[in-house]
Amino acid sequence: MSERSRPMTESALREALVAAGAHIDWPTPPDVVADVGASIRAMQSKPSLVSPRLSMPSRRRTLLAIAAALLLLAGAAFAARLVIELGAVAVRVLPDLPTSLPTNVATSQDLGREVTLAEAEEVAGFPLALPAALGPPGRTWIDEALIGFEPDDVARRIVSAWPPTTGLPVIPGTEAGAVLMQFEGDWQVASKLLSAETDRFGEAIVDGRPAFWTTGEHELQLISGDEPVRLLVTGNVLIWQNAGYTFRLETVLQKRAAILIAESIDPVVDPG
Amino acid sequence: MTRRTVNDQRPSQGGPPEDASLVSRARDGDVEAFEELVTRYQDIAFRVAWLVVRDRGDAEEAVQDAFVKAYYALPRFRPGAPFRPWILRIVTNEARNRGRSARRREGLAARVAASETRRAAPSSESTALDRTDAEALLAALDRLPERDRLVIAYRFLLEMTEAETAETLDVPPGTVKSRLSRGMRRLRSELVAGVAEVEQA
């Protein structure tokens, strides 16, 4: 073995790596200050502004990208024990406390394109189901996940948010008192990661059907277009299915109150 | 031409308190204070993102989106905690969300400056390693799995501390130690294998 092919000592290798770093011709960093500031100001002054990055997916995206995104969801749940699959939402429990909770709760730009209630049904192509107990939502978004080869192979979801009130306290880190997601179909486009603290999740019944209930911080992963988005959930969540849709309601209310809201979706939507 | 370097953006005196002051003002809605934080950390953020995605466009998007998300996550930022590793963790997560696209990724070795004039002001260490050796070392690093490659790159190429590397990668400090140990073993093996191949050729 020649001199060069002899293994370096650990300390020599560390020094060589630091030195190698100085040899790298790094790409010139962009100046994003103005763009970041403009994005923040635009969102503050126009709450309904749609983030261009999170607009409807472009037509050039391929199944390869979709598969990659879905694989990422599976990969993130590595070593997790599958607890339940409820339509569009899979819930997995990690054997230990999570070490990698996302730092960001959902913001407007994470939820898709903001629309009016009328636009939501028109764009989604299915009836919007809203709980009578909460009245009309303050804001509504629509987003879609690619699920096939063709541009129209998408599973859509509508997200509605209600502002906090005395009876509907704010969800920590957000500006909402309640957030309802309505997923179309059974394509698994959302995944929840929980830790194995058995007092934080369990079963529930909504309209006589099995449902899932969880409390406290955990991770929610959504497919937006072909990209997974990791979000921190800080509220209590009820998940149930009805008439071919999966619903996810987040509040800080207790289980019974959340179920009452869920059961106030009447009449139950029926895609026919 | 003046080049910005990634480690000269930290305030020279009382860094963390000054960051804390800017964070506090930004939490109260002062966008200009947040822009000062962006100015301070955008260069290191870009390198952190680029090491994940190896594509300038993807890295720029990741950095930009990470800062916007960080602004809205400020109410959840723990007062008194260092801002830099917190923002770099968000940047890493954003970059990872983009890291699976089909775009061609640039290799580290390919970025080794071909010309001395294009290189940043060399440190004393850089003179101890010639360009060929640097290319060989970075090519070997490129062959490692991402989890080993990133921990080594953040720790040594970006000269983060172990604690900062842990926070940026969102793993416990012990995990950084074990990944570094395993990664360095693998890197040595890759390096020897690469040199042996060249010698045989």
HADDOCK unambig.tbl for C-alpha pairs under 7 A between the chains (distance, minus, plus):
assign (segid A and resid 5 and name CA) (segid B and resid 192 and name CA) 5.05 0.50 0.50
assign (segid A and resid 5 and name CA) (segid B and resid 195 and name CA) 5.54 0.50 0.50
assign (segid A and resid 5 and name CA) (segid B and resid 196 and name CA) 6.17 0.50 0.50
assign (segid A and resid 6 and name CA) (segid B and resid 192 and name CA) 6.63 0.50 0.50
assign (segid A and resid 7 and name CA) (segid B and resid 188 and name CA) 6.05 0.50 0.50
assign (segid A and resid 7 and name CA) (segid B and resid 192 and name CA) 6.25 0.50 0.50
assign (segid A and resid 8 and name CA) (segid B and resid 188 and name CA) 6.89 0.50 0.50
assign (segid A and resid 14 and name CA) (segid B and resid 156 and name CA) 6.91 0.50 0.50
assign (segid A and resid 16 and name CA) (segid B and resid 129 and name CA) 6.69 0.50 0.50
assign (segid A and resid 17 and name CA) (segid B and resid 156 and name CA) 5.86 0.50 0.50
assign (segid A and resid 17 and name CA) (segid B and resid 157 and name CA) 6.27 0.50 0.50
assign (segid A and resid 18 and name CA) (segid B and resid 156 and name CA) 5.11 0.50 0.50
assign (segid A and resid 18 and name CA) (segid B and resid 157 and name CA) 5.36 0.50 0.50
assign (segid A and resid 19 and name CA) (segid B and resid 125 and name CA) 4.91 0.50 0.50
assign (segid A and resid 19 and name CA) (segid B and resid 126 and name CA) 4.25 0.50 0.50
assign (segid A and resid 19 and name CA) (segid B and resid 129 and name CA) 6.35 0.50 0.50
assign (segid A and resid 20 and name CA) (segid B and resid 126 and name CA) 6.61 0.50 0.50
assign (segid A and resid 20 and name CA) (segid B and resid 134 and name CA) 4.94 0.50 0.50
assign (segid A and resid 21 and name CA) (segid B and resid 157 and name CA) 4.43 0.50 0.50
assign (segid A and resid 22 and name CA) (segid B and resid 120 and name CA) 6.94 0.50 0.50
assign (segid A and resid 22 and name CA) (segid B and resid 122 and name CA) 6.11 0.50 0.50
assign (segid A and resid 22 and name CA) (segid B and resid 123 and name CA) 6.85 0.50 0.50
assign (segid A and resid 22 and name CA) (segid B and resid 126 and name CA) 5.78 0.50 0.50
assign (segid A and resid 23 and name CA) (segid B and resid 112 and name CA) 5.34 0.50 0.50
assign (segid A and resid 23 and name CA) (segid B and resid 113 and name CA) 5.98 0.50 0.50
assign (segid A and resid 23 and name CA) (segid B and resid 119 and name CA) 6.52 0.50 0.50
assign (segid A and resid 23 and name CA) (segid B and resid 126 and name CA) 6.80 0.50 0.50
assign (segid A and resid 23 and name CA) (segid B and resid 131 and name CA) 6.98 0.50 0.50
assign (segid A and resid 23 and name CA) (segid B and resid 134 and name CA) 6.87 0.50 0.50
assign (segid A and resid 24 and name CA) (segid B and resid 111 and name CA) 5.35 0.50 0.50
assign (segid A and resid 24 and name CA) (segid B and resid 112 and name CA) 4.31 0.50 0.50
assign (segid A and resid 24 and name CA) (segid B and resid 113 and name CA) 5.85 0.50 0.50
assign (segid A and resid 25 and name CA) (segid B and resid 111 and name CA) 5.11 0.50 0.50
assign (segid A and resid 25 and name CA) (segid B and resid 112 and name CA) 5.42 0.50 0.50
assign (segid A and resid 25 and name CA) (segid B and resid 113 and name CA) 4.94 0.50 0.50
assign (segid A and resid 25 and name CA) (segid B and resid 119 and name CA) 5.98 0.50 0.50
assign (segid A and resid 26 and name CA) (segid B and resid 111 and name CA) 6.63 0.50 0.50
assign (segid A and resid 27 and name CA) (segid B and resid 56 and name CA) 6.90 0.50 0.50
assign (segid A and resid 29 and name CA) (segid B and resid 43 and name CA) 5.68 0.50 0.50
assign (segid A and resid 29 and name CA) (segid B and resid 46 and name CA) 6.02 0.50 0.50
assign (segid A and resid 30 and name CA) (segid B and resid 60 and name CA) 6.69 0.50 0.50
assign (segid A and resid 32 and name CA) (segid B and resid 64 and name CA) 6.16 0.50 0.50
assign (segid A and resid 33 and name CA) (segid B and resid 35 and name CA) 5.83 0.50 0.50
assign (segid A and resid 33 and name CA) (segid B and resid 38 and name CA) 5.88 0.50 0.50
assign (segid A and resid 33 and name CA) (segid B and resid 39 and name CA) 6.10 0.50 0.50
assign (segid A and resid 36 and name CA) (segid B and resid 64 and name CA) 6.00 0.50 0.50
assign (segid A and resid 36 and name CA) (segid B and resid 67 and name CA) 6.69 0.50 0.50
assign (segid A and resid 36 and name CA) (segid B and resid 68 and name CA) 5.94 0.50 0.50
assign (segid A and resid 37 and name CA) (segid B and resid 31 and name CA) 6.61 0.50 0.50
assign (segid A and resid 37 and name CA) (segid B and resid 35 and name CA) 6.29 0.50 0.50
assign (segid A and resid 40 and name CA) (segid B and resid 68 and name CA) 6.42 0.50 0.50
assign (segid A and resid 65 and name CA) (segid B and resid 101 and name CA) 6.40 0.50 0.50
assign (segid A and resid 68 and name CA) (segid B and resid 100 and name CA) 6.45 0.50 0.50
assign (segid A and resid 99 and name CA) (segid B and resid 170 and name CA) 6.63 0.50 0.50
assign (segid A and resid 99 and name CA) (segid B and resid 171 and name CA) 5.98 0.50 0.50
assign (segid A and resid 100 and name CA) (segid B and resid 170 and name CA) 5.41 0.50 0.50
assign (segid A and resid 100 and name CA) (segid B and resid 171 and name CA) 6.74 0.50 0.50
assign (segid A and resid 103 and name CA) (segid B and resid 73 and name CA) 6.91 0.50 0.50
assign (segid A and resid 104 and name CA) (segid B and resid 69 and name CA) 6.69 0.50 0.50
assign (segid A and resid 104 and name CA) (segid B and resid 73 and name CA) 5.38 0.50 0.50
assign (segid A and resid 173 and name CA) (segid B and resid 75 and name CA) 6.39 0.50 0.50
assign (segid A and resid 173 and name CA) (segid B and resid 76 and name CA) 6.56 0.50 0.50
assign (segid A and resid 228 and name CA) (segid B and resid 97 and name CA) 6.56 0.50 0.50
